Amino acid sequence: MSGIGRLSRRSAIAGAAALGGLSALRSWGAARALSPSDKANIAFIGIGNYGANNLTELAGENIVALCDVDWRSRTQLQGRFTPAAEVAAAHPGAKRFDDWRVMLDRMGKDIDAVVVCTADHVHAQAALTAMKMGKHVYCEKPLAATIEEVRAMQAAAHRYPKQATQTGIVGHASEDVRLIIEWIRAGAIGDVDRMDIFQTDWAAGQRYINPYSNCDRVHDKIAVPEEVKWDLFLGPAAEREYNPMYIPLRWRNWKDFGTGILGDHGPHFLDPVVWALELDLPETIEGDADAGYSPAIAREMFARYSHVTYRFAAKGKRRAVTLKWWGYDTPPVPPGWKKNEPLPTGGGIVYGTKGVLVYGPVYSSKPGAQKQLWLLPEELDRQFQRPAKSVPRPTSHWVEWIQAAKEGRQPSCNWQYGGHITELCLLGNIAIAHHGTVLPFDGRQKKIKDSESANEMFARPRRKGWELPA
């Protein structure tokens, strides 16, 4: 391990066994009271790739512990990813772990807050364990990999209201998203009746989208690199052979580990319209997928190309609306869009009775970010009187969370809201798996009507010792 990972695979598993599974982790009670002038002691679970970005954004706090399951070097990763080993080397004062359960058990008293940036299938488990131990928790999007997990996280956030939770939908704090909310609510495009939400740039996704033919390789026997803690990566997922087609990042398109492109980018692009229009759970959901998405492939992977149509009931003064997700596909260009100008690689097109609002990838919350918001036609853009800013502007998505933790309040993308966005994405994945079938949703019972197979997808089996904490 060259000193990078403190625990070998064998000792990590033995340590977990000694803990008796998740339920045996110590409960440290309520979170330490923080004042606005305090520096929070933060532990990170997952520090490669985007985890490294989260760490950079919170580097002004005390970074006390770092955990990852892949300690390969940049050379071993062929220079395509931010390696956890480099991130850890930049923070020599932080203790390093392979197993987040061991980290939380050994350092619980020294940790105020936890950032979870693992593969999707581990989010709920790690985040809920930290919550139970009295920690403030920032968890990457999608909040969880199943609807059962999402609802468990929302229940925990309700049970521990003094612990600040945040969902990593980073564009939520951006200026563009805040403007979208204000403009739609001010009637910039009139009454909204339909939306296209999309991710078009399939080529950029090649770094983690595998061809369907990789399903033929799931039983290949390939030696696990010493630096990769494969059993810990699997976590609650069923045992399977290691394969470099899964990590890093390419786990996203495998159902045991990820939530597909809808779970990955859907939270970013659904956020503005769900927030602006106060969209609840849909009345119906209908999905489709590309012709190559066979039942056999669907058991292992998510569709490469897909659509989901959500229909939402009228609410208050808002009329009923339809939202269509375009997964690695391009929606029709709206009237007034410049000829020969490509649409953004991802975002939304919101159609109203007076015009159209288009937005692109609204990830950045930093000043000077490239414009990602347009009103069409141009005459409407010129004539629309911009309303006064009414939605708070946090310094950043990360700072909003840690400030909320210090001030004893909840940030704006807490688990109640982030869980709702995530559930919409997961319902979309269920619809894609049932492509060609309209699935009516029972808002009172919070389940799909008349579809046992759809409701069974709200949860998944878990490996023994990796159960969700009670």
N, C-alpha and C positions, 0 to 999 in steps of 0.2 A: 504493500500500500504506500510505500515511500513516505510514511508519516502523514498522509493526507487524511485518510479515514481512520478514526481511532479504533473502530470496531471491525473485526473480520466478519465475514458472512456467518461463520459458525458461532462466534461469540455474540453477534447481534441476535441470532435466533435463540441462543441459550438465554440471553438477557431477557428477551420477550417472554420465554417460557417461565423464567423466574418471576416475572411480573404477574404471571397467571393470566395473560391476556389484558385487554384494555380495561376491563372492569376493576382490575387490581391497582391501577395507577392511583397515586395519592391524590386526595382532594385537598387543596390548600385553602379552600374557602373563598371569601370575597376578594376581589382585586385590591391591590395596594392603592390607597388613596393618593392620587397624583395632583399636584398643583400645576398651574399653567407654566411655571418657571422650571419645573422638574424635567429632567431627561428620562424618558421611558426606557426600561430595559427590554429590548426586543429580541426574540428568537425567530429565526427563519427556517421554514421547512420547505426545501426546494430553492436552490440558489443559482442554478444554471439558467441560461437564456433569459426569459422574462423575469424570473426570480431575481436575477442580477439587477434588473432595472428597478424592481421594487426596493431592493436594498439601497441602491443609489439614492432614490427619492427620500429614504428615511435615514440616511447616513448621519444626519444631525443628532439623532438619538443615540443611546448606548446599544451597540450591537454586541450581545453577550453570548449568543449561541447560533451555530449554523449546522444544518443537516441536509444531506443529499445522499442519493443512492448510486450516483455515477460520477466517479472521480477521475475519469480519463482526461488526458491532456488535450490541448488544442491540436497537436499533431495527430493524436489518435482519432480525434473527431474530424479530421481533415479540414480544420479551420473554419467550419461552417457555423459553429455554435459557440456561445459564451460558456466556457467550461467552469464547472463549480470549483475545480482546483484553483483556478486563477482568482476567482472571487474570494475564496477563503484565504488565499495568500495575502490579499490586500487588507485583511482584517485579522492580524495575528493574535489579537487579544481575545477573540471570540473562540469559545470551545467548539470543537467539531465532532459531529456524530454521523453515523450511518442510519440509525434507527430513531425516528422522532419520538417513539414511546419511551425509549431509554433517556433521551434528552429531557423530555418533560418530567420524568420521574426523578432524575438526578438533580435537575436545576430548577424545579418548579418554584422554589422560594425566591429565586433570583430573577424571575421573569415576570414582567408586567403585561406584555403583549406578544402576540404570535402572528406571523404572516405565513399563510399557507399557499404555496405555489407549486404543488405537485401535479402529477397527472390527475385528470378529473375524478377517477374512481377512488382516490384517497382523500379528496377534499373534505367530505362530510365527517369522516372518521377522525381525522387529525383536528379539524376545527371544533367538533363537538367535544373532544377530549380536552382541548385547551379551555373551552368555555366552562366545562364542568370543574376545572381546576381554578376557576376564578380569573381567567385572562381575557383581555380585550383581544378581538380576533379580526384580522383582515384576511379574507379568503378570495382567491382569484375566481374569475368567472369561468365557466358557468359555476354557480354556487355548489352544485352537486351533480352526480351522474344519474340519479333516479329521482322520481317525484317523492318516493318514500323518504329519501335522504333530505330533500329540500324541506319537506314539511317537518321533519325532525329538527332541522336547524332553525326554522322559524319558531318552533315551539320552545327551543332552548333560548333563543333571543328574547322571547316573551317572558320566560322564567327568570332570566338574569338581565333585567333592564338597565342595570348600572354598568354593564360591560358593553363597551362600544363595539359594534359590528360594522363591517364595511364589505361590500362586494366589489371585486376589482373591475368594474365597468368604468375604466378611467376617463372616457369621454364625458361621463356624467357631469364632471366638474368643468368641462370646457366652455369657453365663451360661446361657441357655435351652438351647443346643445341648449344653453340657457337662453340664447336668442330664439331658437326654434320654439321653445315653450312660450316665450312672451309674444312672438309674432302670431303663432297659431291662435293663442287665446285672445289676441287683440283683433282677430278677424282678418288678418292679412290676405288670406286666400278664400275667405268666406267659410261656408259650412263644408267640412271635410266629409267625403263619402267613400273614398278608397285610397289605398296606399300600395306601392310596390317597394318591398324591402329586399335588398340584393347584395350578393357577393359575386362579382363577375370574373375576377382575376384568377382563373384556374391555374395558370402557369405559375403564379407566385406560390400557390399551395403545393407545388411539386415537392417541396422540402419535407412535407409530412403526409401527403396523400399517396397511398400505395395502389398499384394496379390490382384489379380483382384477382389476377392470376396468383397473387401472393397467398391467397387462401390455400393454395396447394402446398405451401411451404411450412405450415404451422407445426408440423411434426418433425421438421428437420432437427437433427441433433448437432448443435454448434457449441463449441466450448465458450463458457462465459468468461469474459475478460476479468482478470483479478480485481480491477478497479470498479466493476459493476456489481452491485448487491442485488442480484436478480430476484431473490425471494422477497426482499423488502420492497422492491418495485412492484411486484405482484400484489402485495398487501392482501386486500379482501378478494381479489380476483382468483378464479380457478387456476390451479397449477397448469403451466404450459412450458414448453421448451423455450429457452432464450433464443432470440433471433435479432440480428441488427436491423431488421425491417421494422422493429417496434420503437427502438430508442436510439438517439433522442428525438423528440417531437413527433415521430411518425406514428406514435401510439394513438393519435387523435382519431384516426379513422377506424380503429378497432373497437368493437362494442364492449369488450371487457375493460377497456381502459379510458376511452374517450367518449365524446358526444357529437362527433362529426362537425362539419362546417357550420351547421345551425347552432350547435352548442358553443362553438368557438367564437364566431363573429356575430351570430344572431343577437346576443345580449347588447353589443355595442349599437347595432343599427335599429333594433326594436326600441331601445331606451327612449329616444326623443318622442316618438309618437305614443308610446304607452304612457309616458309622463304627461305629455301635453293634453291628450284626450281622455286620460284616466280610464284606460282600457282594462276591463276586468278579465275573467276567464271567458273564452269564446262560447258561443252557442253551438257551433259546428266547426269541425276541422276536416280537411280533405287533402291528402298528399298524393304525389306521384313521383316516379323515379325513372331513370334511363332504362332502356330495353335490356341492357346487360345485367341488371340487378335482379338476379335469380333468387329464389327462396334459400338455396344452399349458401349463396354468398351473403345474403341478409342475416344469416345466423352469426356470421363473424364480423362483417364490416358494414359501414354506413354507405349510402349511395354516393356515387361521384357527382351526379347531377340530380337535382330534385326541385320540386315545388311544393309549397303548402299554402292552402287557402284557409284563412281564419275568418269567421263571421262573428261580429260582436253586436250585441243588442244595443238599442238606443239607451242613452243614459242622460237624465236631466234634459238640458237643451240640445245635447248632441244627438244627431241622428244615428241610425244603425250604420256601421262601417264594415268594409271588407279590407283585409290585409293579405297580400300575397307575398310569400317568400320565394326568392329566386336563388337557389343554391348552385353556384358556379354556372349561372346562366344570366343573360342580359335581358332586362325588361324592355318593353317598347319605349322609344325615346319620347319624352313629353313634348307637347306643342310649345314652340318658342325656344327650344334648345338649339344652340348654334349648330348649323349644318356642318357636318364632317368633324365635329368636336365629340370625342368619346365621352361617355358617361364616366363618373368616378368608378374606381375599382370596387367600391362597396359603399352602401349608404341607403338612401330612401328617396322616393318620389311621392309626394303627398298631393292629391288632387282635391281641389275645393271648387266651390261654385263661382269664385272670382278669379282663380288662377292656380298656379302650381308652385309648390316649394320643393326644392331639390337640395339634398345634403349628401356630402361625401363621407369618407372615413373621419369620424369626429373623435379621434383618439386623444389629440393633444389638448392639454389645458394650459400650455405655456404661451406667454405673450409673443406675438409675431408669427404664430402658426399660420400656415397657408390657408387661404379662404376655402371653406368647404360648405358654403351656404348660398343659395341663389333663389330669387323670386322670379317667376315667369308669368306673363311676358315682360319684356324690359320696361314697358310703360308702367306696369304695376309696380315694378321695383322702384321706378323714379317717383311715383306718386304716393307710395305707401308712407304714411307718417309713422316713423319708428316710435313705439311707446317708451315711456321711461323704464329704466331697468328695475324690475321688481323681484327677480329671483336672486338670492344671495350668490356672490361670486367667491368661492373658497380659493385660497392660494393654490392648492392642488388637491387631487383626490386623496392622496396619501396624508397630506397635512391636515385635511379636514377630519380624517379618521383619528389621527393621534391627538389633535386638539380636542375633539369630542371626548376622547378617553380621559383627558386631563380635566375637562370641564364637567364631567358627569352627565353627558347627553349623548344622543344618537346622531350620527351623520346622515346625510340625505340618501345614501345608497346602502342603507343598512340591510340586514338579512330579510326583513319583511318585504321590502321593495325588490331587492336583488333576487330573492327567492321567487317572487311572482314572475319576474322576467325569465328566470331560469325555467320555471314550470311551463311557460308558454313555449319555450324552445324544445323542451322534452316532450311536450304534447305533439309538437310538430314532427319530431322523430318517430313517435308512435304512429302518426298518420302516414308518414312515408313508408313505414314498414307494412302498413295496411293499404298500400296505394291502390287507388281506384274505388275506395270505400269512403262514403261520407260518415264521419263519426260524430254523433250528437253528444254534447257534453252536458251532464246534469250538474248545474251550479250549486244546488243544495247539497247533494251527496258528494260532490267534487270527484266524480268519476265518469267514465264513458258509459253511455247508455247502450245496453244490449250488445256488448262485445266483451266476452270473457277474456279473449286473447289480448285485447288492448289493455284492459285493466291489469292483467298479469304483468305487463311491462312497466307498471308503476314501481316495481321492486325487482331485485335480483338476488340470487343466492350469494352467501358470503362464506369465505373459508373459515374454518374453526379457529378461534382465537382472534378474529378480526371483526367481531360483531360491533354494531354501533353501540356506544355507551348509553346506558339507560338514563 
